[in-house]
Each structure stands twice: as structure tokens, then as C-alpha cells.
């Protein structure tokens, strides 16, 4: 299994790896530094990828890109692209080596979306079967826009389809040099095919570990693209993240008063932690509510505020905590979006970039929340959004969606797909 990225990009793979192991398979997982310890704690063979995603996202160039003023901040976007190119030049060869090592002797290779083009190149050389395990879609469609191109849904099927074509070409240009280097290492012809077109040409199975409640399969998708449902982490998998039991202080705080509003940007380090926490405090004070803030990748001061109305915590078990909250404000990462939806509570999605934008659209379309891009977030907009999602009709839809999602078994469905293609 070849993984890369933040926890939301990686976590479905951990659930699948654990399920494969229970079925008697030997599993090797390639993971970057931030997720490596979870693989090892789960007792699964790990191959380290020498990249620190948290350090990169916290860098000035990444912060300027993440919190840029949309398409207007072209210098910020260019600096971010240069930073990625430098990282690729320094560490790209080591990433290639780790992926090649992980694939050696495998009967089948499973890839995530961040690394799929490299996985495709390796298996083109080796002839190993390839299956995609995805927390967000990479296949084009007329039914939804590419969130990597524009932060609002485009109005017509033609424009929506065109947005995916633009993204595919941008992806190819951004990754061409790295893929050419990998092909040289594998002694393959250096000409780099379009990796998306190659997926379609070969009929590579792509399974999304997402809920059809939030993302119904587009009608123009081929049979090779499937929606498997969201995985639910077992106690063993939670233990791998250090999330088995709630901290006694947090347990006491939750039990002491009414259900709080949950806040998290997850793997996106907040640009200005002091201002962000002040906004949370002001909004919840005006609502007469409490706030539970998950620090994620942000260096918030942990513990309760002076008046006890705001609690900031480190890693926690969302399955235990979120059902005890009244609503959630989050960046829209696939893992958090599905955890919140499964808990049956409404969302205010504040996406920063990428697939987070898509999940904000989908939450709004399902009627279980609203979305506001982070760069447009203000105290008043957040206050209005929370007032909307706590209305009875939104809460009722969120409860119904949670009941449906709770019955999904995405990891098991993904393992069935893997076993079927390994045998075939």
C-alpha cells in the first residue's frame, strides 16, 4: 500500500491494511513521517517516506498559498509551486526509492491519490495489478467541478467537465519531471503519459472510501470507479493513533455542561492561532455555547480557557467525542467530514484548498450543513452559519444521514475489491 499526505489522505489505508491483515494477508505500507508511527503501532510492516508534511504545511510559502486571497495572489501561488519543486528536487529520489522498496514482491499494489502516478509508473514496469484506494475522487465527471480549479461549483456540465481536463493537464505538467526521473531509475522510456488517461486506458479500479450519502456515484462514471462507503476505525486502529481513552479532564469538561460546538482545521496549521481562537471565543460567547477545539497541526495552548467555556485538546477519538457535540466547524478533510456526518451532527465546513472544497459542496448539497471558504470567514458569517445549521430541519437531516453512514463498512468493501483483483 502506497500512501502519502496528511492523516485524512492516509487513514483509510490504515483501516484497509488492518482488515487485510485479519484476512491473512501480508501487508506493507509506505507512509510519510507524520503517519509512520501509526503504521508501526498497528503492527504493520512500514516503509518510511522521508517527507514531513506538517513541517511543509507550516512553512511560510505553504501558509501564504493556503491562506491566499484566491486567484489574486499569483505571487503566493508561484512561490508555493517553487517550494514544491525544491522539495521534489531534494527528496523526490528518496520518495521513489521508498515506493519501489514497498512494492517489491507484492502480489498487488494499492495506491492513494497523492502518489497514484508514481504507483502507476512502478506497476507499468513490474506488471503488478494496481488498485486505487481514495478518500476523494480523481476521475472526471460532468456532475461536479474540480475543486482544484475553482472554489465554487461551475454552472454547466460542459464547464464542469472542462475543469477536470484543466486540472489533469496542470497535474501532468507539475509532475512530469519527477515521473521522468522515476522512469529513468526503472530503465523505462522517459516519455511520460497522461496518468489520468492511462487509468482510463487500462481500466484501473478506483474505489472511493467515502459515503454515497455524501457523494453519490456520478452517472457518467465507468464501472471501474466505485463508492465503497466510509471505514470505521476499530479500537485497535484508534490505539495506533493514541486515541483509546478520553483524557479525564476532557471527560469531566464534556460532562459538566451542555454539548459544545466542535472546531478543527485538522492538518491545516492555522495562519494566526491567536486570532483564530479569539474568533471562536467571541462567536461561541455570543451564542451562549461552549467550544471544543481540536488543535490538529496548530500550536494552540492546550487546556481550558480561564472561564472554562473553551477547551483546547490534542488527539482524540472522534467516535466518542463528536456525538456529544451539537455541531462541528471544520476544514472539510474527508476523514473529519465523514466522522462528523456519521456522528449525526451538522457541519459548518470552512475549506482551505483542494478536496476540502468538494466536501464543503457536498455537505451543503446534502442539506446537513453549510460551507464558507476559510479566507472569507468572519465572526458574523460564522455566527450566521452556526445559527443556520442548528435549526431543526438541518439537525433532522444530519441525524438521518448519520444513521445511514454508521452502517457502512468501507474497509471491508475495499478489501473485497483488492482480493477480487489480486485473484484475477
N, C-alpha and C positions, 0 to 999 in steps of 0.2 A: 504494500500500500504506500503510495507516494503522496505526501501531504505537504502543505506549505501555507503560511499565513497566520492569522490570529486564531484565537480559540474557536470563534464561530466557523471559520473555514475548516478547522481540524476536528472539532468534537464529533461530528457524525462518523468520522473514520474510526475513532476510538470505540464508539459503540458497536460498529460493524466488526472491528478486529476482535473485540471481546466475544461477540456472538459466534464468529468463525471459529475461535479457539474452543468454545464449548461444543462445537460440532466436530471437533477432532482435527482441525486444520492447523498447520504450522503457519504463523503469520509474522512477517517482518514489516515494520512501519518506519519509513523515513520521515523525520519531523524536525522542524527548526528548533532553535534553542528554547523558545518560550513554551513549547509543548512537549519537549523531550522527557521531562521528569514525569509527566502524567503517563506516558507510554511505559516507562520503566516501573513506575509504581503499580501499574496494571499487570505487570509480569509478562509483558510482550516484548519480543526482541526489537530493539530500536537501532536505527542508523541515524546518526546526527547530521543535520544540515547546518552548516556554520553561519547562520544568519540570525540576528536578534531583531525581530520585528518591532518589539516595544521601543528599543533604542532608536530605530529608524523613524518610527512614527512620532517620537518625541523630539526629533531634530528640528532646527529652525526652518529648514527648507520644506520638510513634510508638514509642519504646522502651518506655514504660510499657504501651502497648497490646500490642506484640509479645510482651513477656515477662510479661504479666499472669497472675494466678492464676486462669485460666479465667473462668467467668461470674461469679465472686465479685467481681472488680474492676470493678464497674459504673462508678465514677467515672473510672477509667482509660479505659474504652471510650468514655464520653461525651466526655471531653477529646479523645480521638483523633478522634471524629466532628466536634467543633467545629473542630479543627485542619484537617481535610479541607475543611470548609465555608469556612473562611477562605482556604485555598489556592485553592479553586474561585472564590471571590468575587474574589480578586486576579488570578488568572491564567486563569480559565476562558474569558474572551472571547478571549484571545490563543491559547489552545489551539484554540478554534473556528475562528479565522482561519487558523491553520496547516493544519487539516484541510480546510477549504474550498479553500484555495490548492492543496493537494496533489491534490485531486480534479478540478480544472479541466481540461477537455478529455480526461479519461480515458475509454477505452472500457469499463473495468470497474474496480471498486473492491474491493480485498481488505482485510479488517479483522481485527485481533486482538481478543481477548476483552475487554480493558480499555477499549476505545474503540468497541465494536460499536454501542452505542445511538446515539452521535453519528454514526457512519458510516451507520447505518440512516436517521437523520433527513435527512442530506445527500442520500442517494440517493433517498429518498422525494420530495424536491423536484426532483432532476435527472433521475430516471428511469434512472440508470445501473445496470447489473447489480451486485449485491453478493454476494461470496463470503467466508465465514469461513475463516481460517487460524488454527487454535487449538492451543496447547500443553497445554490441559486442557479438559475438557468443560464446556459451559454448558447442554446440553439435559437436561431432567428424565428420570428413569427410576425404575422400581421396584427396580432391581437394585443401586443404590448410593446412599448418603446424600449429601446436600450437605455437603461438609466445611466450608462457611462457617457452618453452623448448629450442628453438634455434632462433637466430636473423636473419637468412636468410631462405628463402623457401627451403624445402628439395626437392630433385630432382625426387623422385618416389612416386606413390600413396601409396605403402606399407609403406614407411618411414613416409610419412605424416600422415597416419592413426595411425601408431605406436606412433608418437609424442603425439597424443591426449591420448592414453592409458597411457603413462608415466605421463602426466600431471594429469589425473584423479586419478591415484594411489598416486601421490605426494600430491594432494589436500586432499584426504581422510586421509592420514597419518597426515598431518598438522592440520586437523580439527577434528580428531577423539575424542580427549579429550574433546573439547568444546561441540561436539554433544552428547557425552556420558553424560556430566553434564546436558545438556538441557533435555535429555531423563529421567534422574533421577528426575529432577524437575517436569516433566509432568507425573511421575509414569509409565513410559514405560519401556519395556525391554531394557537393556543397550547395547545390540549388535547393532552396527552402520552399516547399509547397505551402499553400494557404492551409493552416492547420484545421480551420473550420470546414473548408471544402473537403479536406481529407477525411474528417469524421463522417461527413455525409457520403462520400465515395465508398468508404469501407463499411458503412453501416455500423459504426462503433456504438455499442449500447451506452446510453447516458441515462442514469436514474437519479432523480432528484429525491433527496430525503427531506421533503417538505410536505406540508399538509395540503391535500386537494381542497380543503375548506378555505384556505388562504390563496392557493394558486391552482385552480383547476387546469387540467391539461389543455393547452391550446388546440383548437380543432385542426390547425394546419401542421401540427407536429407529426412526424412519422412514428411508426410502431416502436422503433428502437429507443425513443425517448419516453420514459415512464415516470410517473409520480408515485413514489413508494410509501409516502407518509413519514411523519417525523419520528425519530428514535427517542425512546425514553431511557435515560441513564439508570442503570442498576445501582444498588448500594455500593457494589464493588467499584464501579466506574466513578461514582461520586467520591469514593475514598481516594481514588487516584488523583483527584483534584484537591484533596484535603478538605472535603465538604461533607463529612459524615454527620456530624452533630452541630447544632446551633450553639454558638457561644452563650454561656449562661447570662451574660449581661444583655445580649440581644434578645434572648428569650424573655427575660424579665421586662425589657422595654416594650416588646410587642404585646405582652400580656397586660401591661399597665394601663392602657388607654385604647381609644378607638383605632380601627385599622388605618395604617398610614398610606400615603402615596409613595410609590417606589420610583426612584430616579437612578438612571445609569446611562453612561455613554460607553460602557464596556471597554473595548480595546482601542478606543479613540481617546488619547490623552487630551484633556480639556485645555484649551488655549490659555485661559485665565481662571485657575481654580478658585481664587478668592471671589471674583465677580460672579462666577457660576454658582457657587454655594450661597452667596448673598441673594441672588435671584431666587433660588429655591426657597430660602428662608422667607423672603418677602412674599412670594406668591402663596406659600402654604399658610403663612400668618394671616394673610387677607382672607383665605378660605376657611380659617379656623381648623386646619388639618395638621397632622404630623407628617414628617418626611423621613423616609429611609433611603439613604444614599449609598449605593454600591460604588466603591472607589474605582474598581477596574484598573486601568493603566494610569489613572490620575493620582497625583500625590496629594490627596486630601488629608487633613488631620483626622485620624480615626477617633471614634468615640462620640458621646452625646454632646450636644451644644449646652451652653450654660443653663438654659431654661428647660432642657430635656425634650424640646419639640422636634429636634433634628438629630438623627443618629447616622453616623458615617461608619460603614463596616467594610471589611476586606472580603475574601472569598466566602460565598455562602451557597447553600443548597436551594436553588430557585423552587424546586418542587415542594419544599417545606415552607418557604417564606412567601412566595407570591400569592397563594390562595388566602393569605392573611392580610393582603393589601387591598385597597379599594380601587386603585388604578395604577398604571405604570407609565412613566415618561422615559423613553429610551431611544437610542440612536437607530434602531431598526436592523441590527445584525440578525442574521437568520436564526441563530440559536435563541437569543433573547426574545425575538418576535414570537417564535413558536412556544417558548416557555410561558410567556405572558398569556398568549391565546389559550394554551392548554389549561392554565390556572382559572380561566373563565372571567378575567377582569379586562376592562377596556384599556386601550393604549393611546397615548399621545406620542407619535413617532417623530423624532427630530433628527432626520438623516443628515449625515455629513457628506458622504460621497458613495459612489458605486452602487452595489446591490442594496444597500440600506435604503436608497431612494425607491427602489422597486418595492421593498416590503412596506414602506410607508404608503405607497399607492394601493397595495393590496389590502392593507388593514382598513384604509378608508373605503375601498370598494366593497369590502365585506360588511361595512357598517358597524365595526367593532372598535372604532377609534378614528382619529384624525391625524393628518401629517402636516408638519411645518418644517421646512428645511432649517437646519441649525443656524445658518447665517442670517435668517430672517426672524429668529426667535427674540421676542421681547417679553418683559414681565406681563404686559397686558394681553399679548397673544397667547402666552402660556396659560394665564388665568382664564381667558375665554375658552381655550381648548379643554381645560380640565372641567370647566363648568359644563361644556357640551358632553364630554364622554361619561360624566357621572349622571346624566339624565337616564330615566328609566328604560327608554327604548334601546339605547346603546348598551346598557348593562344587561338587558334581557338577551340581546343578540350575542353579547360576549359570553354569557353563561351557556347558551345553546352551542356556540362554537367550541367552547372548552370541553363540553361533554362529548362532542363528536371527535375532537382531536385526541382526547385521552384514550380512545380505543385504538389508535393507530399503532402499528408496530413496524416502523420504518427499517430498523436494523435487521429484523428477521426477513423482511421483504427483499432488502438489498442482498442479504446472504443467499437467498433463493436464486436471485439473478446471477450472482457470482458463480454458484455451484452449477447452474444450468449451462453457463458459457464455458466454464472450466471443463465440463464433461463433453461439451460439443466441439 
